[in-house]
């Protein structure tokens, strides 16, 4: 967190740094819960700590390829079974790490955020501050890029953001 805060300080001109800090806080809390519960399960199996009801639930969930409830309480919404959830979690951590290492990406993985609303608010704040407009007067519009060659997706748009990983439910896409 400290290295990320130094590299990407919270500043008025770039609200995405605030979004990054908030996301890192949430991911660190989740990582801590996962790590601690797995370490305690290992200790319980060795007989070093008593097997509590909570640890027994973690063991049962792991055996049944389910995400343990204590992880769900700290995690982003997901219906995936444990194996897929872990792969998704690792991808999310990689996305955050690359943001820390390489700066804000040219396009953001929108479904990789814990709290997507803060990301969208940060995007609107950047626009509002750039053009000195009240954020309440800004409306978000979406354009689906069917031909990426028409856009500079490697450097990002001049205003707004490029996103990927947006899902539609109960519909299909037809250009």
C-alpha positions in Angstrom: 0.0 0.0 0.0 2.8 2.4 0.9 4.7 1.8 -2.3 1.6 2.2 -4.4 0.6 5.4 -2.6 4.1 6.9 -3.3 4.0 5.8 -6.9 0.4 6.9 -7.4 -0.4 9.6 -4.9 -3.9 10.8 -4.3 -4.3 14.1 -6.2 -7.1 16.3 -7.4 -6.3 15.9 -11.1 -6.4 12.1 -11.1 -9.2 10.4 -9.2 -8.1 7.0 -10.5 -5.3 7.0 -7.9 -8.0 7.2 -5.2 -9.8 4.4 -6.9 -6.6 2.3 -6.9 -6.0 3.0 -3.2 -9.5 1.9 -2.3 -9.4 -1.2 -4.4 -6.0 -2.2 -2.9 -7.4 -1.8 0.6 -10.3 -4.2 -0.2 -8.0 -6.7 -2.0 -5.5 -6.7 0.9 -8.3 -7.3 3.4 -9.6 -10.3 1.3 -6.0 -11.6 0.8 -5.5 -11.4 4.6 -8.7 -13.4 5.3 -7.8 -16.0 2.7 -4.2 -16.4 4.0 -5.2 -16.5 7.6 -7.9 -19.0 7.2 -5.8 -21.3 5.1 -2.9 -21.1 7.6 -5.3 -21.9 10.4 -6.7 -24.9 8.6 -3.2 -26.2 8.1 -2.5 -25.7 11.8 -5.8 -27.4 12.8 -4.9 -30.4 10.6 -1.5 -30.6 12.4 -3.3 -30.3 15.8 -1.6 -27.0 16.6 -4.9 -25.1 17.0 -8.4 -26.3 17.8 -10.7 -26.9 14.9 -13.4 -24.3 15.4 -16.8 -24.3 13.6 -15.5 -21.6 11.3 -12.4 -23.6 10.3 -14.5 -26.7 9.8 -16.8 -24.7 7.4 -13.6 -23.6 5.5 -12.5 -27.2 5.3 -15.9 -28.4 4.1 -16.0 -25.7 1.5 -12.5 -26.4 0.2 -13.4 -30.1 -0.1 -16.6 -29.4 -2.0 -14.9 -26.8 -4.3 -16.9 -23.9 -2.8 -15.7 -20.5 -1.8 -15.8 -20.5 2.1 -18.4 -18.1 3.6 -15.8 -16.1 5.5 -14.1 -15.3 2.1 -17.5 -14.4 0.5 -18.1 -11.9 3.3 -15.0 -9.9 2.3 -15.0 -10.7 -1.4 -16.5 -9.2 -4.6 -19.7 -10.7 -5.8 -19.1 -14.0 -7.6 -21.0 -17.2 -8.2 -18.0 -19.2 -9.3 -16.9 -22.4 -7.7 -13.7 -22.4 -5.7 -11.3 -23.4 -8.5 -12.6 -20.8 -10.9 -12.9 -18.2 -8.2 -9.2 -18.6 -7.2 -8.1 -18.2 -10.9 -10.3 -15.1 -11.2 -8.9 -13.8 -7.9 -5.3 -14.2 -9.1 -6.2 -12.4 -12.4 -7.7 -9.5 -10.4 -4.5 -9.3 -8.3 -2.4 -9.3 -11.4 -4.5 -6.5 -12.9 -4.0 -4.4 -9.7 -0.3 -5.2 -9.6 0.2 -4.2 -13.3 -1.6 -0.9 -12.5 0.8 -0.3 -9.6 3.9 -1.2 -11.6 3.0 0.3 -15.0 0.6 3.1 -14.2 -3.1 3.3 -15.0 -3.9 1.0 -17.9 -5.1 2.3 -21.3 -8.2 0.2 -20.8 -9.7 -1.0 -17.5 -11.1 -4.4 -16.6 -14.4 -3.1 -15.3 -15.6 -6.4 -13.8 -12.2 -6.7 -12.0 -13.2 -4.0 -9.5 -14.5 -4.7 -6.1 -16.7 -1.5 -6.2 -17.3 -0.6 -9.9 -19.3 2.5 -8.8 -16.2 4.1 -7.4 -14.4 3.6 -10.6 -17.2 5.1 -12.6 -17.4 8.1 -10.2 -13.6 8.5 -10.5 -13.9 8.6 -14.3 -16.7 11.3 -14.0 -14.6 13.3 -11.5 -11.7 13.4 -13.8 -13.9 14.7 -16.6 -15.6 17.2 -14.3 -12.4 18.6 -13.0 -10.7 18.8 -16.4 -13.6 20.8 -17.8 -14.7 22.5 -14.6 -18.2 21.1 -14.7 -20.4 20.0 -11.8 -20.3 16.2 -11.6 -24.1 16.1 -11.2 -24.4 17.4 -14.8 -22.3 14.7 -16.4 -24.0 11.7 -18.0 -22.1 8.6 -18.9 -22.4 7.3 -22.4 -21.1 4.0 -23.8 -19.8 3.2 -27.2 -19.1 -0.4 -28.1 -15.9 -0.7 -30.1 -16.4 -3.3 -32.8 -13.4 -2.1 -34.8 -10.5 -1.3 -32.4 -8.3 -0.1 -35.3 -10.4 3.1 -35.4 -9.3 4.0 -31.8 -6.0 4.4 -30.0 -6.7 1.6 -27.5 -3.0 1.5 -26.5 -3.0 5.0 -25.1 -6.6 5.4 -23.9 -9.1 8.0 -24.9 -8.6 11.7 -24.5 -11.7 11.9 -22.3 -13.4 9.0 -20.5 -12.0 5.4 -20.3 -11.8 2.3 -22.3 -13.2 -0.8 -20.5 -13.4 -4.5 -21.1 -15.1 -7.3 -19.3 -18.6 -5.8 -19.3 -21.3 -8.5 -19.2 -24.9 -8.3 -20.5 -27.5 -10.5 -18.8 -30.7 -11.6 -20.4 -29.7 -10.2 -23.8 -27.4 -10.7 -26.7 -25.4 -8.2 -28.8 -26.3 -7.4 -32.4 -24.4 -4.5 -34.1 
